Amino acid sequence: MSLSELPQSSARTERALLVGVYPPHVPPERSDQQIGELTKLAETAGAEIECFTRQHIRDIHPATYVGRGKVDELRSLVGENDLDLVVFSRDLSPVQQRNLEDRLGIRVIDRTELILDIFAQHAQTRDGKIQVELAQLRYLRPRLTGGRRDLSRLGGGIGTRGPGETQLEVDRRRINKRIEHLAKDLRAIERTNRIQRRARHRRGVATAVLVGYTNAGKSTLLNRLTSANVVARDQLFSTLDTTTRKLYLGERKMLLLSDTVGFITDLPEPLLAAFRATLEVVEEADLILHVVDASSPHIDLEMEAVAGLMRELGGDKKPTVTVFNKWDCVKSKQAVYAAMEWLEPSPSLVLSATQDRTLQPLIDLLESLFEVYSPQGQWETARLVAGGV
């Protein structure tokens, strides 16, 4: 089974209902951020948002996630608005997803499936397509159901006994075989990337990596600094593949700067597992450039999400420079100043990646950092963290 055989987004714009569900302890600002993020995800996938509803639930219903009353409300919204799709903000079990589709009469997907669809649309390189397909298949495997019972020879009664597989078993076997093949390809990619990074390290080449919340402007910044010509759109997850370019800081001073896939709150585990090969660049980088969307109304939550993933990837102890991007779009600068003060003594600065004149302070800072980089490929981290550059 290949990526082309998996369910893809329809060419027709789908009219969607968004359903935000949260535990009781989630504060209003957090739920606002999550429903806003879900809206951007659905729009990036190509959906037309017709309406949304939210609910704080104490207990998850095992059959439908939400209770019977909420299901009835959703069915009414579906009928009144002639909808094609319902999108849940939380992951649904295969049983919950199937039961909701039966009761609502239209397709129901969860947040992970929505993100997977976006990744499938944006994957361009062979490496990216392998990682996306692997994540999709791992997500799809437990959701296979024995719906095609006419192909089964394992029923009870005369004429149904004997050798043979159900179509469900055939599908699972094909998916398992394809997952095994893709995982092998992915391991080969990891080995190749690791060898290349080690060769750079032996040559004493300094490396920096751009990390940050999705749509923070990492690709735009890479383009402006290195003329990388990476696709940069005002969309979530427009970048999936790691791009590395040379950044010349002065006479005989060169830094390898890499872009990475954007982070997001509660990044689905299938994606994190599949994209570990891409994110290994974070683990082995000498310097982290954390790019923050300074204009975001949820700047603290987004920085917190990135910090959590950096801890998981082993990048939280690396020298880090925080770059507050989109400074020209900031309406209230107080939140940014507060974040910069909280980050001290680690260095941080503000800029607008679309305005070249604002980039020089970052270039100057990187050039200063280069001076404390040893030929053995190590930063003098104590000096950097102490803000001594």
N, C-alpha and C positions, 0 to 999 in steps of 0.2 A: 504494500500500500504506500503510495507516494503522497506528497503534500497536496497534489492536485486532486486526489481522491477524497480528501477531507472536506467537511462542510466549510464553505467560504461565504463571504459576504455577498448578498445579492446585489446585482447592478442597480436594481430599483431601490430608491430611498425608502427605508423602512420606518414606519411611524411607531415610536416607542414610548412605553410607560416605564419610568424609573421608580424603583422601590428601595428606599433607604430603611434599613432595619439595624437597630443598635441596642446594645445592652443598656440597662437603666443608668449606669454610672457614667456613660459618655456625656460630657457637657455639651451644651448647644453649639458652641463655636466649633467643636470637633465634628459634630454631625453636619454642620453647615459646610465645613471644609470637605467632608467626604462626599456629600451630595453634589457639591460643586465640581469636585474631581470626577465623579461618576458621569456628570453631564458632559464634561470635556472629553472623557473617554468615549462615550457614546457618539458624540459629534465627530470625533476623529475617525471612528469606525464607519461613519457615513449615515448614522441614524438621524431622524428628525424627531426631536423631543416634543411630544404632544402634552404630556403632563407627568407629574411625579407625586409620590406620596411617601411619607415616612412614618416610622413607628418605633418606639422604644419597647422592647419585649423582654420580659423577665425570664421566660422559659421558651426554649425552641421546640416547636411542634415537630415530632419525629416524622410525620407524614408529609407536611407541607411547609415547614419552617415557621410560618406564621399561622395564627389560629383561624378557625372557620369564619369568624366575622370578617377578618381582613381579606380572606380569600373571596368572600362574597362581594366586598367592596372593590377588589381588583377586577372581578368579573364584570361588575357594573361599569367600571371605567373603560374596560376593553370594549364593551358593547357600545357605549355612548360615543367613543372617540374613534371607532373603526380602526383599532390598532393592529399592528403586525407582530409586535415583539414586546416582551416584558423583561426588564433587566434588573436583577437583584444586586444590591451592594455587597452582599455576603455570599460566600461560597455555599452552594447547595449540594446535598448528597444526590447521587443518581436517582434514588427513590423519590426524594422531594421534588427534583426537577421533573420527573416523569409524571408524578401525581398532579403537580401544578399545571402542566401542559394539558393533561386530561380534563381538569376542572375549568381552565380558562379558555381552552380551545385554540390557543395560539402558541408559538414558540416561546419558551422561557429559557433565559441564559443567566449565568451568574457573572460576577466581576472577573473571575479568572478567564472564563471563556471569551469575554469581551476583550480583555487585554491580549489574549492569544490571537484573536482575529486581527487586531491592530498590528501585532508583530508579523503576522502572515502577510499583510498588505505591504509592510515596509521592508521586509527582508529582501535584499538585493544580491548580496554575495553568496557564494556557495557555503561559506562558513555560517553565515546568518541563517540561511535556509535550513541547513542541517539542524541547527540549534532550535529553531522554531518548530520544525516538524517533529523533532524528538519530544519537545514539551507538549505539543498537541496530542501526539499518540499516547503519551503517559497520562494525559488528562482524559482522553477518549476511552482508554482500555476499560476502566471500571464502569463506564457508562454504556457499554454494549448490553443490549437486551435481546432476549430470544423472541423478538416480535415476529420473525418469519417462520412460524411454526409449520407451515406446509412443507418446508425443506427438512424438517426433523424426522429422523427414523427412530427416535427414542421414546415414543409415546407408549401408552399401555393398551394392550389389546391385540387382536389378530391382525397380522399384516404390518405391525409397527415394530416388531422385534427384529433384531439382526444387526449385522455390522453397519457402520456408517457414523458420520459425525453430524451434529446439529450445525446449522449455519452459524450459530453463535460461536461454537468451538472453532469452526474454520476461520471466522473473523479474528478471534483471539489469537489463534496460531499465526495468522498472517501479521497481525500487529506485533506480536512478540518477536517474530523473526525480523521484522523491519526495525523495531527498537534495538535489537541486538546489533544489527548492521550499522545503524546510525551511531550508536554508542561507540562502536569500534572506530568509525570515522572521526568521531569527536575526540577520542583518545589520541588519535594520530595528529589531529590539529593541536591539541594541548602539548604534545611532545615537540612538535615543530616550533610552536611559539616559545616554549620554554628554552629550547636550544638557542633561538635567536636572541632572547633576552639575556641569557647567560653570556653569549658572545659579546654583546654590548657592554655588559658589566665588566668583563675581563679587559675590554679596551678602555675602561675608565670613563665611559660616556654617561653623563648625568641624564636621568630620566624623570619626567614629571607627568602626572596624569590629571586630567580634568574630570572631576566627579561632581554630582549634584542632582537635585530633583529634576525630573523630566520637564523639559521646556524652560529650563533656567537660562539657556543661551550658551551652552558649552560649545556647540558646533560653530555658532557665529563667532565666538571668541577665538576658536582655533583657526577659522578662516581668516580673521583679521590679523592674527599674529603671524601666521605661516603661509598665507595664500593657499590653503589646503583644498579649497573648492569642494568642501564637504556639503552635502545637501542639508540646508538649515531652513526648517519651516516653523511657523507658529502653531505647532501641533505637538501633542504628547507622543513620545517615542518615535520621533522622526529619525533618530540615529540608533541603529542596532549593532553595527559593526565597529570594532576598535580601529581607529585611524591614527597612525603615528607619522608625525612630520618633524623636520628639523626646524628649530627656532634659533636663529643667529642673534646673539646678544651683544656682540662686539667683535673686536679683532681676535680671531682664533677661539672664540667662545661659542659653543654650540650646545643646545639642550634638545633632547628628544621629547616632544610633547604629544601625548596621546589623548584622544577623545574616547568616551565610553558610553554605553547605554545608560539612559537616565534612570534614576531610582524613583521609587514611589512608595507610599505608605502601604505596609503589609504586602510587599512584593510576593506574588504567588510562588509557592515552593517549586512547582514544575519549571517555572521560568528561571528561578535562581539556580536550580540544579543544572538546567541545560546551558545557562550562560556563565557557568563558572569558568569555562575556558576563556571567555572574553574578559571576565573580571579578574583573572589572575594577574593582569597587568597592574591592578591596584596593589596586590600583595607584594609585588616586586619593584614597585616604583620607589624612587629616592625621595620624591616630593609630591605632596597632594595639593592640588589647587581645587578647593571646594567652591564651586560657582553657585551663588544664591540669587534667586530672583528677588531683588530688593523691593519690587513693586507688588509682590504677592501680599494679600491681606492675611495670609496664614504663614508668614515667614518663619515663625518659631516652630510650628508643627512640621514644616517641610525640612528645616534644619535638623530637627529631632529625628525624623525618619531617615535622613542620610547618615546621621551619626550612628544610629542603630545598625544599619547595614554595613557601615565601615567597621564597626566592632566585629561583626560576623565575618567580614572578609580579612580581618587582621590589619586593617589600615589605620586604626584609631591611634596607634602609637607612633605613626610616622610624622615627620615635620609637615605642617599644614599651613597654607596661606588661604584665607577666606576672601573670596572676591565677590563683592556685592554688585551684581550686574543690573542693568536696566535702571540706572540711577536717574536717567532723564524722565522716567515714567513714575517715579515715586511721588505720591501726593503728600504723605506725612513721613518725614524723615526720622521721627523720634524712635520708631521701632528699630530702624537700622542702627542708629547711634547706640541704642540700648544693647543690641546684639554685639556690636563692635566692642563695647565696654566689657561685656560679659566674656568675650573671647580673649581679652588681654591676659598675659603678655604676648600671646601668639599674634603674628602680624595679620592685618586685614586692611582692605582698601575698597573704595567704591569706583565704579566706572560704568560706561555704556559701551558695550561691544560694537555697536553700530557707529560710534563716533571715535575715529582714530585718535583724535587729540587727547582723549581720556586714557589711552592705553599706555602712555609713556611711563607713568608711575609704576605700573606693573612690570614693564620691561626693566626699569631701573632696579626694582626690588629683586627680580630674578637674576640680574647681572650681579648684584651684591651677594646674593646667595651662592652664585657660582664661585665666588672667590673663596668661600669656606667649604668647597667641595674638594675632597682629596682625590688624587689619581687612583686610589684603591676603590673608588666608587662609594664613598661614605660621606654623608653630611655631618658637619659638627653640630649635631642636633641640640646640644645644650645651649649653644650660642643662638641658634635659630629660635628655639622655643622661648628663650629668655628675652626675645625681641632685641637682640644685640646687633642686628644688621640694619 
